[in-house]
Amino acid sequence: MSAVLLTCVIFLLTHFYMFDEGNREYALIFGLITPVVAIALLPRKISLPAIAIQFAVFNYFMLSHMDVWQPAEDNFASYINLVVVWITLAIIIWYFDASRLHAYRKMNEANLKLEKLAMTDSLTGVFNRHYIERRIANSTRPFHVAMIDVDNFKMVNDQFGHVAGDNVLKGIADVLTQSFASVGIVGRWGGEEFIVLLTEGDSEDIYHLTEQARAKVATTNFEIKAPVSISIGLAQHDLGDYEATLRKVDKALYSAKSEGKNRIVSTFRY
């Protein structure tokens, strides 16, 4: 708004000066100040109409019979030169505003990419630990948390290589994302551990959905000649100390690993 007001003030001052001085050469040059200011300060949708209005006012001054303003001589070539100047200014405005919009879009795209990189895991594409911790800490209502560990993952890396291990992690992330898409978000906690924040559904629904995800991982072909399974700890997060919730779900996961792996241990009744 301040840019529009400044342009209007400059328009009024320059044209008042031109009206007061008459159509002298040094006065007429002030007619170009408004278009230049419009180019620098205003967006294209405003600057182009502003130049059109200023062009009309300038022509009115130039062709009118006023006390101090003698009508311009009928010189068609000079008038064409004037029109060319205004058209050139309009093209410059269009170009610079288009460039400005393009740069703005590129900056927004870069910011979105940086924002995505800041909250996602580069290997699996799911949310990273920092984002998950922030979501838990800033939660405003209770939900369930599933901590997931890939069973015997060191053996997978040692026997089939780290590339195969990375592919297993990416495959499990895909299975978890598909399984919990409608009820929560999936994150990578670190190494071969994943975490799921289950924000929808009651305890019974959550348990059965988690069991389906466990079974789906166990039956998925990860293109290695060895079975792949996951152990899961389940806990409910009540508003308060989120670190206590993490300790609770981590303890449940440890129990699932200790009791034979490829199973779920829950800290709540369902």
C-alpha positions in Angstrom: 0.0 0.0 0.0 2.8 2.4 0.8 4.3 1.8 -2.7 1.0 2.7 -4.3 0.7 5.9 -2.2 4.2 6.9 -3.0 3.6 6.4 -6.7 0.3 8.5 -6.5 2.1 11.3 -4.7 4.9 11.4 -7.3 2.3 11.3 -10.1 0.5 14.3 -8.6 3.6 16.3 -7.9 5.2 15.8 -11.3 2.0 16.6 -13.2 1.3 19.6 -11.1 4.8 20.9 -11.9 4.3 20.2 -15.6 0.9 21.9 -15.5 2.5 24.9 -13.8 5.5 25.2 -16.1 3.7 24.4 -19.3 5.0 22.2 -22.1 8.6 23.2 -22.0 11.2 20.6 -22.8 12.7 20.4 -19.3 9.2 20.2 -17.8 8.0 17.4 -20.1 10.7 15.0 -18.9 9.0 14.8 -15.5 6.3 12.8 -17.3 8.6 9.9 -17.3 9.2 9.8 -13.6 5.9 8.0 -12.7 6.5 5.1 -15.1 10.0 4.6 -13.8 8.8 4.6 -10.2 6.0 2.2 -11.1 8.5 -0.2 -12.6 10.6 -0.2 -9.4 7.9 -0.3 -6.8 4.6 -1.8 -8.1 3.7 -5.3 -9.2 2.7 -5.8 -12.9 -1.0 -5.9 -12.3 -0.9 -2.4 -10.8 2.0 -0.7 -12.7 0.7 -1.4 -16.2 -2.7 0.3 -15.5 -0.8 3.1 -13.7 1.3 3.7 -16.8 -1.8 3.6 -19.0 -3.5 6.2 -16.9 -0.4 8.4 -16.8 -0.1 8.1 -20.6 -3.7 9.3 -21.0 -3.1 12.2 -18.6 0.1 13.2 -20.4 -1.6 13.1 -23.8 -4.4 15.3 -22.4 -1.9 17.9 -21.2 0.0 17.8 -24.4 -3.1 18.2 -26.7 -5.2 20.6 -24.5 -5.6 24.4 -24.6 -4.7 25.7 -21.2 -3.5 29.1 -20.0 0.1 28.0 -19.6 -0.1 24.9 -21.8 0.0 25.4 -25.5 -1.1 22.4 -27.7 1.7 20.4 -29.2 2.4 20.8 -32.9 0.9 18.1 -35.1 4.0 16.1 -35.5 3.1 12.4 -36.0 6.7 11.1 -35.9 7.2 12.7 -32.5 4.0 11.2 -31.2 5.1 7.8 -32.4 8.3 8.3 -30.5 6.3 9.1 -27.4 4.2 6.0 -27.8 7.3 3.8 -28.3 8.7 5.1 -25.1 5.6 4.2 -23.1 5.3 0.8 -24.8 9.0 0.1 -24.0 8.4 1.0 -20.4 5.4 -1.4 -20.3 7.5 -4.2 -21.7 10.3 -3.5 -19.2 7.7 -3.7 -16.4 6.3 -7.0 -17.8 9.8 -8.5 -18.0 11.0 -7.4 -14.6 7.8 -8.5 -12.9 7.8 -11.8 -14.6 11.4 -12.3 -13.5 10.5 -11.3 -10.0 7.6 -13.8 -9.9 9.9 -16.5 -11.3 12.5 -15.8 -8.7 9.8 -15.8 -6.0 8.5 -19.2 -7.1 12.0 -20.6 -7.2 12.7 -19.3 -3.7 9.4 -20.9 -2.4 10.3 -24.2 -4.0 13.8 -24.1 -2.5 12.3 -23.3 0.9 9.8 -26.2 0.6 12.7 -28.5 -0.3 14.7 -27.3 2.7 11.7 -27.7 5.0 11.1 -31.2 3.7 14.8 -32.1 4.2 14.7 -30.8 7.7 12.0 -33.1 8.8 12.5 -36.3 6.7 14.9 -39.2 6.7 17.1 -39.1 3.6 17.2 -42.9 3.2 13.6 -44.0 3.8 11.7 -40.8 3.1 9.7 -41.0 6.3 9.9 -38.4 9.0 13.1 -38.1 11.0 13.6 -38.3 14.7 13.8 -34.6 15.3 10.4 -34.1 13.7 8.8 -37.0 15.6 10.2 -35.8 19.0 8.8 -32.3 18.2 5.3 -33.8 17.4 5.2 -35.8 20.6 6.4 -32.8 22.7 3.8 -30.5 21.1 0.9 -32.9 21.2 -2.4 -31.6 22.6 -4.3 -34.8 23.0 -3.4 -38.5 23.9 -2.4 -41.0 21.2 -0.6 -44.3 20.8 3.1 -44.8 20.0 4.6 -47.9 18.3 8.4 -48.4 18.5 9.6 -50.9 15.8 12.9 -52.7 15.4 14.0 -54.8 12.5 14.9 -58.3 13.8 18.4 -59.6 13.1 19.3 -56.5 11.0 23.0 -56.8 11.7 22.9 -60.3 10.1 21.2 -58.9 7.0 24.0 -56.3 6.6 26.8 -58.8 7.3 25.4 -61.5 5.1 24.0 -59.5 2.2 25.7 -56.1 2.4 24.7 -52.6 3.3 23.0 -51.9 0.0 20.6 -54.8 0.7 20.2 -53.6 4.2 19.3 -50.2 3.0 16.7 -51.7 0.6 15.2 -53.6 3.5 14.8 -50.4 5.5 13.2 -48.6 2.6 10.9 -51.5 2.0 9.8 -51.7 5.6 9.3 -47.9 5.6 7.0 -48.3 2.6 5.0 -51.1 4.3 4.6 -49.1 7.5 3.6 -45.9 5.6 0.9 -47.8 3.7 -0.3 -49.6 6.8 -0.7 -46.5 9.0 -1.4 -43.8 6.4 -5.0 -43.2 7.6 -4.3 -43.3 11.4 -0.9 -41.7 12.0 2.6 -40.9 10.8 5.8 -43.0 10.4 9.3 -41.9 11.4 12.7 -43.4 11.5 14.0 -43.3 15.0 17.6 -44.3 14.1 19.5 -47.2 12.6 17.0 -50.1 12.1 14.4 -48.6 14.4 11.1 -46.9 13.3 8.4 -45.1 15.3 4.8 -44.6 14.5 2.5 -41.9 16.1 -1.0 -43.4 16.0 -3.3 -40.4 16.4 -6.6 -42.1 15.4 -8.5 -45.1 16.7 -9.0 -46.8 20.1 -6.5 -49.2 21.7 -8.1 -52.3 20.3 -8.1 -50.9 16.7 -4.5 -49.7 17.1 -3.3 -53.2 18.3 -5.0 -55.0 15.4 -3.7 -52.5 12.8 -0.2 -52.9 14.2 -0.5 -56.7 14.1 -1.5 -56.4 10.4 1.6 -54.3 9.7 3.8 -56.8 11.5 2.4 -59.7 9.5 2.7 -57.8 6.2 6.4 -57.2 6.8 6.9 -60.9 7.6 5.3 -61.9 4.2 6.9 -59.2 2.0 9.6 -60.2 -0.4 12.6 -57.9 0.3 14.7 -59.7 -2.4 17.1 -61.3 0.0 17.4 -65.0 0.8 16.5 -64.6 4.5 13.2 -63.9 6.4 12.6 -60.3 7.5 10.5 -59.5 10.6 9.9 -56.7 13.0 9.4 -56.5 16.8 7.0 -53.8 18.1 6.5 -52.1 21.4 3.1 -50.3 21.9 2.3 -47.7 24.5 -0.2 -44.9 25.0 1.0 -41.3 25.3 -0.9 -39.1 27.7 -0.3 -35.4 27.9 2.8 -34.7 30.0 6.3 -36.0 30.0 6.9 -37.4 26.5 10.3 -38.8 27.6 8.4 -41.1 30.0 6.3 -42.3 27.1 9.4 -43.0 25.1 11.0 -45.0 27.9 7.7 -46.9 28.3 7.5 -47.9 24.6 11.2 -48.7 24.5 10.8 -51.1 27.4 7.9 -52.8 25.6 10.0 -53.1 22.5 12.8 -54.7 24.6 10.3 -57.2 25.9 9.2 -58.1 22.4 12.8 -58.7 21.4 13.5 -60.7 24.5 10.4 -62.9 24.1 11.4 -64.2 20.7 11.1 -61.3 18.2 8.5 -60.9 15.4 5.8 -60.0 17.9 4.1 -57.1 19.7 4.2 -56.2 23.4 1.7 -53.6 24.5 1.7 -51.6 27.8 -2.0 -51.1 27.6 -5.1 -53.4 27.7 -7.3 -53.6 24.7 
